[in-house]
Every structure is written in structure tokens, then in C-alpha cells.
Amino acid sequence: MKTLSPKSIAPPFARYSHGVELPPGARIVRTSGQLGMAQDGTVPSGAEVQAQICFANILDILGEAGMGPAEVFHVSAFVTDRMHMQGYMAARDVFLAKVNVLPSSTLMIVSGFTRPEFVVEVEVWAAMAP
């Protein structure tokens, strides 16, 4: 993968790339949006811990395809309030801590999810060269 960061635009203000180019013939995985629900069905309070669960689920899903954070080329995240952005971003930064080519990213504030206790949802796109 190759980072696309034109010098003609402002640099990213967090850990993401403006664009990512994939190698020809790459195998692509897309996850569904993951919510902050633990395996036992509990939903902890707080954006950071919910985002940690989201990223742990994503790791497991990618693992089934033989991939990990280094293969992620796009992250889409949704939070229910601006106050949840910092917690989400902290969990995302841990998830991407050892990644050399940062993925592109979208972060949106939404009115809510299927249950009111959910405050974060995360989905990713990943790719691996053949």
C-alpha cells in the first residue's frame, strides 16, 4: 500500500492518510460495523472502552483472513457526540500504533445506534497483496 498525501493540501490532523493506493490484484476484506458489545453481551460505558471492543472484534475478523492492522487501508467510525471523539481516537491510535502506512479515515457524529448505550461503531477495509 502507498500513502497519498499531496503537498498541495493541509496535512492530516490525526493518525490517518488522505488517501491510500492498493497494489494491483489485492485481496480485500471489509468488516461490518462493530459495536462496543463484549462477548458476554454487556456494553460498557464510555467511548474508549467501547472502541477498544470494536477494534478487538476487527482484529479477530481480520485474523480469520490472515490480516491485521497493517493491512487496513480505511477506517470509518461513528460516534454519537463530539465528547466521544477523544476516547475513540485514543483506541484507534493504539490499534494503529505499529502501522507504517496509515489508513484513510472517516469519523462522523451520528444521532444514535440500535441501542442507546452504544456510543461508537467502527468498520474497516483491509487489503493484502496476492
ABEGO torsion letter per residue (X at the ends): XBBBBBAABBBBABBBBABBBBBBGBBBBBBBBBBBBBAAGBBBBEAAAAAAAAAAAAAAAAAAAGBBAAABABBBBBBABAAAAAAAAAAAAAAAAABABBBBBBBBBBAEBABAABABBBBBBBBBBX
